[in-house]
Amino acid sequence: MKTALGAYVRARREALGYNPQTFAGAIGYHNRNKGARRLQALENRGLEAQDFVDRVLEGLGLDREVARDHYLEDEAQRRADWEVWADEPIRPYMTRREGPIFVRALAVHVVPEDITSRAALERHASEYARQYNVKMRLMVSRREALHISRSGDIEGRYTFSYDNRPMLPGLSIRGRRGSRFLFVDGATDERTNR
C-alpha cells in the first residue's frame, strides 16, 4: 500500500540525492543495509518504530506535524481497508498449537462445508476438541472467535476490531512485535518517555 507518510519521506530523501544506503549511513547506521531495509519499510508501509522515524525525520529535516498528519491519513486508510477485509465472508476454521514448545506449529482444520448453522458449528468444534483432547480457537469470521477447552467447553467468545485484532502467527524478535510509528499528542509518548 502506498502511503502519504512514505511518499513524504521518499520525496525528501530523493530531493536531497540520497539512496537508502547512504541515508542510513548519514543517520548513524554502521550496517547500512539494515538501515536501508528499515527506511524502505517506512517508505513502503508508512510504519516503523518511533525512534527510527524520529531519526529519519530529523535527518531529512522534515516537519514532524506534517509527518503526523500524513500518518493519521494513512492510519484512516488502513482502518477503512481493514473494515472492508474483515467484512468479507470466510469459511470457518479451527486452529490449535502442536509440537514441543520451542517449535510450535499452528494446525488448521477447515470446518466441513455442510456445517452452516451457528449451533452446528459450535457443536462440531466442541466435539473435535473433546475427541482429540486439544484446545482450539474457532474462527467464526474475521471479527469473531471462540476459544474451546480440551473438554469441548467454550471458554471465551472474542470479537475483533481494527484496534483489537487477533494475534496472527509470527515471531517476536527482541520484544519488537507491535512496534510501529505512533504519533502522540504532546511532547512525550508515555510508553517510551519520548
C-alpha positions as a Markdown table, in Angstrom:
| # | Residue | x | y | z |
|---|---|---|---|---|
| 1 | Met | 0.0 | 0.0 | 0.0 |
| 2 | Lys | 1.4 | 3.4 | -0.9 |
| 3 | Thr | 1.2 | 5.8 | 2.0 |
| 4 | Ala | 1.3 | 9.5 | 2.3 |
| 5 | Leu | 4.0 | 9.4 | 5.0 |
| 6 | Gly | 6.1 | 7.0 | 2.9 |
| 7 | Ala | 5.8 | 9.3 | -0.1 |
| 8 | Tyr | 6.7 | 12.4 | 2.0 |
| 9 | Val | 9.8 | 10.7 | 3.3 |
| 10 | Arg | 10.9 | 9.3 | -0.1 |
| 11 | Ala | 10.3 | 12.6 | -1.9 |
| 12 | Arg | 12.6 | 14.5 | 0.5 |
| 13 | Arg | 15.3 | 11.8 | 0.5 |
| 14 | Glu | 15.4 | 11.7 | -3.3 |
| 15 | Ala | 15.4 | 15.5 | -3.5 |
| 16 | Leu | 18.5 | 15.5 | -1.2 |
| 17 | Gly | 20.1 | 13.0 | -3.5 |
| 18 | Tyr | 20.3 | 10.1 | -1.0 |
| 19 | Asn | 19.9 | 6.5 | -1.9 |
| 20 | Pro | 18.6 | 4.3 | 1.0 |
| 21 | Gln | 22.1 | 3.0 | 2.0 |
| 22 | Thr | 23.8 | 6.4 | 2.0 |
| 23 | Phe | 21.0 | 7.9 | 4.0 |
| 24 | Ala | 21.1 | 5.1 | 6.5 |
| 25 | Gly | 24.8 | 5.9 | 7.0 |
| 26 | Ala | 24.0 | 9.6 | 7.3 |
| 27 | Ile | 21.7 | 8.9 | 10.3 |
| 28 | Gly | 24.2 | 6.7 | 12.0 |
| 29 | Tyr | 23.8 | 3.2 | 10.8 |
| 30 | His | 27.0 | 1.2 | 10.7 |
| 31 | Asn | 25.1 | -1.6 | 9.0 |
| 32 | Arg | 23.8 | 0.5 | 6.1 |
| 33 | Asn | 21.8 | -2.4 | 4.6 |
| 34 | Lys | 19.8 | -2.8 | 7.8 |
| 35 | Gly | 19.1 | 0.9 | 7.9 |
| 36 | Ala | 18.1 | 0.9 | 4.2 |
| 37 | Arg | 15.7 | -2.0 | 4.8 |
| 38 | Arg | 14.0 | -0.2 | 7.6 |
| 39 | Leu | 13.9 | 3.0 | 5.6 |
| 40 | Gln | 12.3 | 1.2 | 2.6 |
| 41 | Ala | 9.8 | -0.4 | 5.0 |
| 42 | Leu | 8.9 | 3.1 | 6.3 |
| 43 | Glu | 8.6 | 4.4 | 2.7 |
| 44 | Asn | 6.5 | 1.4 | 1.5 |
| 45 | Arg | 4.2 | 0.9 | 4.5 |
| 46 | Gly | 4.3 | 4.1 | 6.4 |
| 47 | Leu | 5.0 | 2.2 | 9.7 |
| 48 | Glu | 8.2 | 1.7 | 11.7 |
| 49 | Ala | 9.4 | 2.0 | 15.2 |
| 50 | Gln | 9.1 | 5.5 | 16.7 |
| 51 | Asp | 12.8 | 6.0 | 17.4 |
| 52 | Phe | 13.7 | 5.2 | 13.8 |
| 53 | Val | 11.0 | 7.5 | 12.4 |
| 54 | Asp | 12.3 | 10.3 | 14.6 |
| 55 | Arg | 15.9 | 9.8 | 13.3 |
| 56 | Val | 14.6 | 9.8 | 9.7 |
| 57 | Leu | 12.5 | 13.0 | 10.1 |
| 58 | Glu | 15.4 | 14.7 | 11.8 |
| 59 | Gly | 17.9 | 13.5 | 9.2 |
| 60 | Leu | 15.8 | 14.8 | 6.3 |
| 61 | Gly | 14.8 | 18.0 | 8.1 |
| 62 | Leu | 11.1 | 17.1 | 7.8 |
| 63 | Asp | 8.3 | 18.8 | 9.8 |
| 64 | Arg | 7.0 | 16.4 | 12.4 |
| 65 | Glu | 3.5 | 17.9 | 12.4 |
| 66 | Val | 3.2 | 17.4 | 8.6 |
| 67 | Ala | 4.5 | 13.9 | 9.0 |
| 68 | Arg | 2.0 | 13.3 | 11.8 |
| 69 | Asp | -0.9 | 14.5 | 9.5 |
| 70 | His | 0.3 | 12.1 | 6.8 |
| 71 | Tyr | 0.5 | 9.2 | 9.4 |
| 72 | Leu | -3.1 | 9.9 | 10.5 |
| 73 | Glu | -4.3 | 10.0 | 6.9 |
| 74 | Asp | -2.6 | 6.6 | 6.3 |
| 75 | Glu | -4.0 | 5.2 | 9.5 |
| 76 | Ala | -7.5 | 6.2 | 8.5 |
| 77 | Gln | -7.0 | 4.4 | 5.2 |
| 78 | Arg | -5.5 | 1.3 | 6.9 |
| 79 | Arg | -8.6 | 1.2 | 9.2 |
| 80 | Ala | -11.0 | 1.5 | 6.3 |
| 81 | Asp | -9.2 | -1.2 | 4.4 |
| 82 | Trp | -9.3 | -3.5 | 7.4 |
| 83 | Glu | -13.0 | -2.9 | 7.9 |
| 84 | Val | -13.7 | -4.0 | 4.2 |
| 85 | Trp | -11.4 | -7.0 | 4.6 |
| 86 | Ala | -13.0 | -8.0 | 8.0 |
| 87 | Asp | -16.5 | -7.9 | 6.5 |
| 88 | Glu | -15.6 | -10.4 | 3.7 |
| 89 | Pro | -17.2 | -13.8 | 4.5 |
| 90 | Ile | -14.8 | -16.6 | 5.3 |
| 91 | Arg | -15.2 | -20.4 | 5.6 |
| 92 | Pro | -15.0 | -21.0 | 9.4 |
| 93 | Tyr | -11.9 | -22.8 | 10.6 |
| 94 | Met | -10.2 | -24.0 | 13.8 |
| 95 | Thr | -6.6 | -23.7 | 14.9 |
| 96 | Arg | -4.6 | -25.4 | 17.5 |
| 97 | Arg | -0.9 | -25.3 | 18.5 |
| 98 | Glu | 1.0 | -28.5 | 18.1 |
| 99 | Gly | 4.5 | -29.8 | 18.9 |
| 100 | Pro | 7.1 | -29.0 | 21.5 |
| 101 | Ile | 7.0 | -25.5 | 23.0 |
| 102 | Phe | 10.2 | -24.4 | 21.2 |
| 103 | Val | 8.9 | -25.4 | 17.7 |
| 104 | Arg | 5.2 | -25.0 | 17.9 |
| 105 | Ala | 3.3 | -25.1 | 14.7 |
| 106 | Leu | -0.2 | -23.9 | 14.0 |
| 107 | Ala | -2.5 | -26.6 | 12.8 |
| 108 | Val | -5.6 | -25.5 | 10.8 |
| 109 | His | -8.7 | -27.6 | 10.4 |
| 110 | Val | -11.3 | -26.2 | 8.0 |
| 111 | Val | -14.9 | -26.8 | 9.0 |
| 112 | Pro | -16.8 | -29.0 | 6.5 |
| 113 | Glu | -19.0 | -27.1 | 4.1 |
| 114 | Asp | -22.2 | -28.9 | 5.1 |
| 115 | Ile | -22.0 | -27.3 | 8.6 |
| 116 | Thr | -23.8 | -24.0 | 8.1 |
| 117 | Ser | -25.7 | -23.1 | 11.3 |
| 118 | Arg | -24.0 | -21.4 | 14.3 |
| 119 | Ala | -25.2 | -24.2 | 16.6 |
| 120 | Ala | -23.8 | -26.9 | 14.4 |
| 121 | Leu | -20.5 | -25.0 | 14.0 |
| 122 | Glu | -20.0 | -24.8 | 17.8 |
| 123 | Arg | -21.1 | -28.4 | 18.2 |
| 124 | His | -18.5 | -29.6 | 15.6 |
| 125 | Ala | -15.7 | -27.6 | 17.2 |
| 126 | Ser | -16.6 | -28.8 | 20.7 |
| 127 | Glu | -16.7 | -32.5 | 19.5 |
| 128 | Tyr | -13.4 | -32.1 | 17.7 |
| 129 | Ala | -11.6 | -30.6 | 20.8 |
| 130 | Arg | -13.0 | -33.3 | 23.0 |
| 131 | Gln | -12.2 | -36.1 | 20.6 |
| 132 | Tyr | -8.5 | -35.0 | 20.1 |
| 133 | Asn | -8.1 | -33.6 | 23.6 |
| 134 | Val | -6.9 | -30.2 | 22.4 |
| 135 | Lys | -7.6 | -26.6 | 23.0 |
| 136 | Met | -9.0 | -24.9 | 19.9 |
| 137 | Arg | -9.7 | -21.5 | 18.5 |
| 138 | Leu | -12.7 | -21.4 | 16.2 |
| 139 | Met | -12.6 | -18.5 | 13.8 |
| 140 | Val | -16.3 | -17.9 | 13.0 |
| 141 | Ser | -15.5 | -14.8 | 11.0 |
| 142 | Arg | -12.6 | -12.3 | 10.8 |
| 143 | Arg | -14.4 | -10.4 | 13.6 |
| 144 | Glu | -15.3 | -13.3 | 15.9 |
| 145 | Ala | -13.5 | -16.3 | 17.5 |
| 146 | Leu | -14.4 | -18.8 | 20.2 |
| 147 | His | -11.8 | -20.5 | 22.5 |
| 148 | Ile | -12.7 | -24.1 | 23.2 |
| 149 | Ser | -11.2 | -26.2 | 26.0 |
| 150 | Arg | -10.0 | -29.8 | 25.8 |
| 151 | Ser | -13.3 | -30.9 | 27.3 |
| 152 | Gly | -15.2 | -29.1 | 24.5 |
| 153 | Asp | -16.5 | -26.2 | 26.6 |
| 154 | Ile | -16.5 | -22.7 | 25.2 |
| 155 | Glu | -14.0 | -20.8 | 27.4 |
| 156 | Gly | -14.4 | -17.4 | 25.7 |
| 157 | Arg | -16.0 | -15.5 | 22.9 |
| 158 | Tyr | -13.9 | -12.8 | 21.4 |
| 159 | Thr | -14.8 | -10.0 | 18.9 |
| 160 | Phe | -12.2 | -8.1 | 17.0 |
| 161 | Ser | -12.0 | -4.7 | 15.6 |
| 162 | Tyr | -9.2 | -2.7 | 13.9 |
| 163 | Asp | -7.9 | -1.7 | 17.4 |
| 164 | Asn | -8.3 | -5.2 | 18.8 |
| 165 | Arg | -7.1 | -7.5 | 16.1 |
| 166 | Pro | -6.4 | -11.2 | 16.7 |
| 167 | Met | -2.7 | -12.1 | 17.0 |
| 168 | Leu | -1.6 | -13.8 | 13.8 |
| 169 | Pro | 1.1 | -16.5 | 13.9 |
| 170 | Gly | 4.5 | -14.9 | 13.8 |
| 171 | Leu | 7.7 | -14.3 | 15.6 |
| 172 | Ser | 8.6 | -11.7 | 18.1 |
| 173 | Ile | 12.2 | -10.7 | 17.8 |
| 174 | Arg | 13.8 | -9.0 | 20.8 |
| 175 | Gly | 10.4 | -7.6 | 22.0 |
| 176 | Arg | 9.8 | -5.6 | 18.9 |
| 177 | Arg | 6.4 | -7.2 | 18.0 |
| 178 | Gly | 3.9 | -4.5 | 17.5 |
| 179 | Ser | 6.4 | -1.7 | 17.2 |
| 180 | Arg | 5.0 | 0.9 | 14.9 |
| 181 | Phe | 5.0 | 4.5 | 14.2 |
| 182 | Leu | 2.8 | 6.3 | 16.6 |
| 183 | Phe | 2.4 | 10.0 | 16.9 |
| 184 | Val | 1.4 | 11.1 | 20.4 |
| 185 | Asp | -0.2 | 14.4 | 21.1 |
| 186 | Gly | 2.1 | 16.5 | 23.3 |
| 187 | Ala | 5.8 | 16.1 | 23.7 |
| 188 | Thr | 6.0 | 12.7 | 25.4 |
| 189 | Asp | 5.0 | 9.2 | 24.5 |
| 190 | Glu | 4.3 | 7.7 | 27.9 |
| 191 | Arg | 5.3 | 4.3 | 26.8 |
| 192 | Thr | 8.8 | 5.3 | 25.7 |
| 193 | Asn | 9.3 | 8.6 | 27.5 |
| 194 | Arg | 10.0 | 10.3 | 24.2 |
